[in-house]
Amino acid sequence: MAQPSTNQDALAAVRIVLVAPAGPLNVGSVARVMKNFGLSQLVLVNPQCDPLGVEALQMAVHADDILRAAKPRTRAVVAIARSQPTNASGIVSTRFAARKISSACTAICNASTPSG
């Protein structure tokens, strides 16, 4: 993977993933904070609320573009995101967990269809 050439390029590569967000106010708030910090890629896995509802849009203030561009994913991907990496002794290896989380994030963010 090529290194980003600028801070702006690095921010463009960041994806924020919310798993089963339940409140539209929270989803709107996240979009607003993302916009304030220069982030634009929001992934919603199995949302429990309407991310384009009135409350979410009101809370997003000027970040409605982030909500409208959010990539929805389904429960099939939630299972990957919630996997708990452990070894045979039941102990989590930090290095193994990092690889597992990285793989889950890649699967979530690179799924080719909205049904993930």
N, C-alpha and C positions, 0 to 999 in steps of 0.2 A: 504494500500500500504506500503510495507516494505521500511524503510529508506536505502538510498545508504550507503554502507560501506566505500567508499572512494570518493575522489573528482573525480577520473576517472569514477567511477560508476555513479556519479551524472551527469557528462558530457555525458555519454553514453545514459542517459535517455532523454536528451534535443533534441527536434525536432524543426527545423527551417521551418516555413511554409511561402511560398511566394504565394500570391494570384494574379493570372493573370500577371505574370512577362512579360514585353513587350520587354526587351532588353537582348540579349544573353551576352553582356558584363557585365551587372549587375548580371545575374545569375552566370556567371563564377567567378565574384568577390566575391559574397556571398560564393560560394563553397571554394574559396581560404581562405577567412577569417575564415570560419568554421574549415578548416583543421588546420590553424595556432593556433586556440584556442582549438583544441581537440574535436570538434563536428563532427558528421558523419551522422546524419539523416536529410536529406533535403526532404521536401514535396513540390511539385509543383502543385498548384491548377489552372487548366485551363491555362497552359502556352501559351502565345501569340508569343513565339519564340521557336527556336529549342535549347533545353538545351544541346544537344550534337553536335551542329554546331561548325564550325571551330572557330568562335569568342569566344564562350563560353569556349571551351576547351583551347584556347590560354590564355584567361584571368584567367582561373582556375589554370594555371601553373601545379603544382604537385597534384592538387586536382581533377583530372579527375575521380578518383574512387568515389568521392562523387556525381558527376554529373551522372555517370553511375548507381549508386545505388539509385538515387532520386526516390521517389514514386510519380507517377503522379496521379492526381485526376481530376474529371470532374466538370462541372457546378453544378450538383446536390449538391455537397458539398459546392460550393461557396455561395449558398443561406444561408446555416447554418452559415458559417464563417462571412457573412456580416450582420447577424441579429442584429438589434438594440434593446436591451432590455430596455423597459420603463414600468412605472406603469400606472395606469388609468389617472393620471394627466399629463402624458407625461414627467415625471421626471425620470431620470435614477437612480436607486438605485445601489450604488457601490457594495454591497454584491450580489444583484441579477445579476448585469452585470458580476461579477466575476464568478458566477456559470454558467451563460449562455455561457460565453467565454470558460470556462473549458469544458463544454459539447460539444461545437462546435469543440474545438481542439481534444477532445477524438474521436469524430465522424470522423474527418478528418484523424487523424493519425492511427486509428484502423480499418478503412474500410478494409474489407477483399478482395476486388477486386480493380483493378486499376480504374474501372469506378466509384468507391466510391458511 
